Amino acid sequence: MRPTGRRRRTLEIRTRDQAPRNPRGAGHGRAPRTVAALALGLGILVDGGCRTPGLAPPPTTPIRVTDAADRGDPARRASVRLVVEGLDADAKRAWRSAEGSYQRAIQVDPTNPYVYLALARHHLDAGDPARAQNLIDQAAALFEAESMVSPQVQVHLIGLRGWALEGRGLPDDASLYLDRAARLAPQVWGDGYLSAGELR
């Protein structure tokens, strides 16, 4: 039986001069070198972006799949419509229908990065972080191949990577990503969770 969804967490966003900043516990602020190197190697800015000490980066409005509804060739538009159908099914907890829509979207346009992003979210919500990690990597590579990497895209990649790390039992590593996503887009990632409706 599929889980009913990941438990949302409450994350307080505070400025650096307010302590403690993170209610999840101590030690989250230092990422192991391997995680930081991986993040930077994938072109994802994890901790930075604001050069003035003590100031948070400006909020980012993350991409939504419907933003791409009229972009691209007919195959891409048809694939995006199927991704939207999948997200709608996920929101209704119609898991099989959602997965079917995502798989059809891949058949129509296997280069559509939005489908891999949505499918990664789907598998994370199902409690399958290992499968989701591969999909996040595919989405990141396709966004980069299409020169679509932007802060609006990166915030979802960062948040999904954090969610995957948390699902794999690596809370300290996950905090690096989830805290960054929450600072960049508190309205979406402030609870450490991306719903189907928030991605739609």
C-alpha angles and dihedrals in degrees: 000000000000117000115253091241140286118302110250117233129210114238121189115214112208136164119261093258091060113082137234092030098179123047092200095082144268127309097040095114096070115070119202110254092245093058093046091047091049092050093049092043089058091052094250116137105222107172117014136039093129117078098187110086115239096020123109119226115260114271117267125217103223121224120265124206092237088062087073096046095111099031128102134011124324092271092054092047091049091048092050090051089055091050089053089050089051092051090049090052091048090052088055091046091243090144100173093047090050093050090047091053092050093049091050089049089056091049091052094046117003090183095061106118093194093067092055090048091051093043091051089053089048093053093044089053087051091053097251104125095161092059091042093054092062091049092050089053091050092049091049092050093048094047088051093047089054093045089242098127108128137143087266090059097036094057090063093045090050093047095046091049089053092048090050092050090049090050089053091056098257103124097163092053091042091054091061090061101033093049091050092049090048091052092048097045111012093166090063108020100030090103094044091245136101114207124203089248092053091054095040 
